[in-house]
Amino acid sequence: MKVGTSSQIKIKNIYNDKVKSYSSSNTNVATVSKNGEIAAVGSGNAIITIETESGRFGVYKLTVVNEIKKAIEVSKISLNT
């Protein structure tokens, strides 16, 4: 995820529990709203924890970067032998 962007958490809830809370292990990297929207605020790593009303937990490991590097396509490589 890139600094300055946001994303909504989408979970598959196989137990049909309601989400009780969301939290971030590192709010200098990412914050998460009560509705599950993650905001990337600084580069680094954070763990987003989701707790359900029945006491179950889910975790999401998140890496936030300052910029996303684009891949380049290489069409030909020559080697000197």
C-alpha positions in Angstrom: 0.0 0.0 0.0 1.3 3.5 -0.8 1.5 6.4 1.7 -1.4 8.7 1.3 -3.8 6.0 0.0 -6.7 4.2 1.7 -8.5 0.9 1.3 -11.6 -0.7 2.7 -11.0 -4.0 4.6 -13.0 -6.8 3.0 -13.3 -9.9 5.0 -15.0 -13.3 4.4 -16.8 -14.0 7.7 -17.4 -17.7 7.7 -18.9 -17.6 11.2 -21.4 -14.8 10.5 -20.0 -12.8 13.4 -20.3 -9.1 13.5 -17.1 -7.1 13.6 -16.6 -5.5 17.0 -13.4 -3.5 16.3 -10.5 -2.9 14.1 -7.0 -1.8 15.3 -3.5 -1.1 14.0 -0.3 -2.2 15.7 1.5 0.9 14.4 -0.6 4.1 13.9 2.5 5.9 12.5 2.2 3.5 9.5 -1.5 2.9 9.2 -4.7 3.8 10.9 -8.0 2.0 10.7 -11.5 3.5 11.2 -14.3 1.9 13.1 -15.8 0.9 9.7 -12.6 -0.9 8.6 -11.0 1.7 6.3 -7.2 1.6 6.4 -5.3 4.9 5.8 -1.6 4.6 5.0 0.1 7.4 6.8 3.8 6.5 6.8 6.2 3.9 5.5 6.8 0.7 7.4 4.8 -2.3 8.7 1.7 -2.7 10.7 -0.7 -5.5 11.7 -4.4 -4.8 11.4 -6.4 -6.8 13.9 -10.1 -7.5 13.4 -12.1 -8.6 16.5 -15.6 -10.1 16.2 -18.4 -9.9 18.8 -17.9 -13.6 19.7 -14.2 -13.0 20.5 -12.6 -14.3 17.3 -9.6 -12.5 15.8 -8.3 -12.0 12.4 -5.0 -10.3 11.4 -3.7 -8.7 8.2 0.0 -7.9 7.8 0.4 -4.6 6.0 3.4 -3.0 4.4 3.3 0.7 3.4 5.8 2.3 1.1 6.5 5.8 -0.1 6.2 4.9 -3.7 5.3 1.8 -5.7 8.0 1.0 -8.2 6.7 -0.1 -11.6 8.1 -3.2 -13.2 9.9 -2.8 -16.5 9.6 -5.2 -19.4 12.8 -6.5 -20.9 12.5 -7.5 -24.5 16.1 -8.5 -25.3 19.2 -9.3 -23.4 22.7 -9.6 -25.0 25.5 -11.3 -23.2 29.2 -11.0 -24.1 30.8 -14.4 -24.2 
